[in-house]
Amino acid sequence: MIPWTLLDTAKIPGGGELRLKQRGQEFSIMLGTNELMNSRLSGSERALATLSCEKIKGRKAPHILIGGLGMGFTLRAALGELGADAKVAVAELVPAVVSWARGPMATVFDGCLDDPRVTIHEGDVRPLIRASKATYDAILLDVDNGPDGITSEANDGLYDYRGLKAARDALRPGGVLAVWSSGPDRDFTRRLNDSGFSAEAVNTRANGKTGARHVIWLATKS
């Protein structure tokens, strides 16, 4: 078996360190002993985009915000669903992840960062949400491990009542907040509904019909 090679490390603002590893054509991003993402497993990340885009299908010039670049699977899937009049903003907290996308993982990203519809923001997604009022048709969050994060306690602010209110305010009428998670969370479903959303939790698999079970919340602004 081909051994893993450590390509780079990157500090996470607020603490912690990401490690980018490669084995043949496979890439992995690790936080300690936890694998946050793997280039072979993209099913649920793609579903985050396709399910969200289905909810806003037919809107003219849709504006999408994606929190978390990762390995670009959500971004690429969204671009495949959206028309030429769409705008997609991507916020990535760790600048090195953007550098990895343009460098060692360029084949994985397949040029999607250069799509004219895409704008990359190197920084926290939360200020973008808080500063926006009725701006986005969809907000897609693949930040940390979902509502029960492991990377940074600050990420919890996206998923508490205050964070959900900010997301609701940032959405246009009928807009969608979509949240990726590594597992179920009944309390989060309740918070979404209490915050003025009509929410459903959709079970997905890490690689289409196989792999680990993940959850995507689709919450429509009431």
Disulfide bonds with the S-S distance in Angstrom:
none
